[in-house]
Amino acid sequence: MTSDQRSSADASRYLPIADHGLIGDLRSVALVGTNGTIDWYCCSRFDAPSVFASILDADRGGAFELAADVPARTKQFYFPDTNVLITRFFAEDGVGEIQDFMPIVDDSRESDRHRLIRRVLCVRGSLPFRARVAPRFDYASQPHTLHMDNCHAIFESASLSLALTASVPIERDGSDVWSAFKLHEGEIAVFALDRVGDTVAPRSCPLAEAEHEFAATVRYWRKWLSASRYRGRWREMVHRSALTLKLLTYAPTGAIVAAPTTSLPEHIGGGRNWDYRYVWVRDAAFCVYALLRLGFTDEAEAFMSFLSNHVDLRHCNDSGPLQIMYGIDGRSELPERELHHLEGYQGSAPVRIGNAAVDQFQLDIYGALIDSVYLYDKWGKPISSQSWDGITAVVDWVCDNWDRPDEGVWETRGGRKNFLYSRLMCWVAIERAMRMANRRGLPADILRWRRARDTIYRRIMQRGWSDKRHAFIQHEDDDVLDAALLMMPLTKFIAPTDPKWLSTLDALGEQLVSDSLVYRYDPQASPDGLQGAEGTFSICSFWYVEALTRAGRLEEARLAFEKMLTYANHLGLYAEEIGHTGEQLGNFPQAFTHLSLISAAFNLDRHLG
């Protein structure tokens, strides 16, 4: 077999990344393929070891398969205005569907159950179905035993036990179970998977209870979405993005994860595979901005509580008061390791858990954080005196440290540089804090802050500009472009029609934009210490739309935005990147992408009138 044939064979065992929908209970999520298979699920929280991970190893990862047992076309959609996912099967003798959802419960004991419900309906004719439940605990590294009685199948491992209940007969197959059944028009079958243990006993899920849970879950999501103030042209896409961001929040602490998956590759066969199931300060802060724009203040308040409970902004050391990321429980240690027993998506090894970038030094996070605090103080609730003490400590630290080289926003592993974007966001941190102090009369060393702010501004304008490129550049002492510079007018550092900015926008369009899709930078011109290529970065594509909008180039902006919408998957979801032929790449779905879609739509709507 040739390498091309082997690659093709590997690909046939995996659905495209985009061929998935997402369900969750604000603690964890599951990815459901268009074929009806749950091939990613971590119980009982985002960063817990996987139970189903066939998306990372089709043979060893484990899966919950459920589908029509005859050739059938499939379609997938969300029950309107909810995160209840419906997968439909169209066969010669009938039409059936699976309704997948995870109930949102407030009772602490019941929330520990993390119930996942799969309702199977035959809506026309008759249809045979087949199910197979094959958990593989702890990233397929931990064996389990199976115990069965009349009502339950209990999968028990050293660290986790799951109970499966079904309204149709199930059979043992080694340590897995399977079921074959036929439904006629109007008939329903139910599968429910629960975490069980000392405080959570196995419980059946009769048809009536499943119907009640379905209705309650629909009500929850519709009530939550009703708080949105967005009434613009792209309401469906904006609301889907908002619902997705909500799914990526961890209710017990208010944390917001960057993505719910690990090691989905930025390039098939490449090594740029990272674990994103953590709280990036930058990503979460931008999420707060996007949700506040739509009127969702509770999520912003929850994230502010996460910061106050887990991050002491007044404690500064040489690397600053902030890490670039934290665990969803606030922990600071996220050791990175490789799982060599898993082959990776389509053979894209290594599979990683943990993230060594936690130890990187990145200055831009301070601007993202304080900008989100500023917006929360303005649109949500005034921050407390204790929070302001933390902010002033951060700003004082930024004034002393803004000119240090760092790893930059893209977490490159090629050594620290004087990145312009890092300087820009230090300027943002100081400028937004000054606004808060002036507006509310809060105590601050304004004279010192102003001197530092103005010094940063002059440094960027003098040493961040390239006469050769007629553009602002990625870092000092070079002429490389960087899509992060699109944030310059978005942060109000420079007027969106300033000649220097318009020249930069043109340069970015010529060098980094491909049919509305934007690359972060050129790794050949600016080595990042990593092997392999990557696709275009979707957040940058939406930043490009917003920069065009603010520059008054509305026709270009609208066309670029509409083109970007065509790259969404069938449900309106985006991964981190888009490949050369339009395929979704990287962890999925990506909070960064969805929050930038919201911002671009909001601002484009406003300028179009």
Secondary structure, 3 states (H helix, E strand, C coil): CCHHHHHHHHHHCCCCCCCEEEEECCCCEEEEECCCCEEEEECCCCCCCEEECCCCCCCCCCEEEEEECCCCEEEEEECCCCCCEEEEEECCCEEEEEEEECCCCCCHHHHCCCCEEEEEEEEEEEEEEEEEEECCHHHHCECEEEEECCCEEEEEECCCEEEEEECCCCEEECCEEEEEEEEECCCEEEEEEEEECCCCCCCCCCHHHHHHHHHHHHHHHHHHHCCCCCCCCCHHHHHHHHHHHHHCEECCCCEECCCCCECCCCCCCCCCCCECCCEEHHHHHHHHHHHHHHCCHHHHHHHHHHHHHHCCCCCCCCCCCCCCEECCCCCCCCCCEECCCCCCHHHCCCCEECCHHHHCCCCHHHHHHHHHHHHHHHHCCCCCHHHHHHHHHHHHHHHHHCCCCECCCCCCCCCCECEHHHHHHHHHHHHHHHHHHHHHCCCCCHHHHHHHHHHHHHHHHHHCEECCCCEECCECCCCCCCHHHHHHHHCCCCCCCCHHHHHHHHHHHHHCEECCEECCCCCCCCCCCCCCCCCEEHHHHHHHHHHHHHCCCHHHHHHHHHHHHHCCCCCCCCCCEECCCCCEECCCCCHHHHHHHHHHHHHHHHHHC
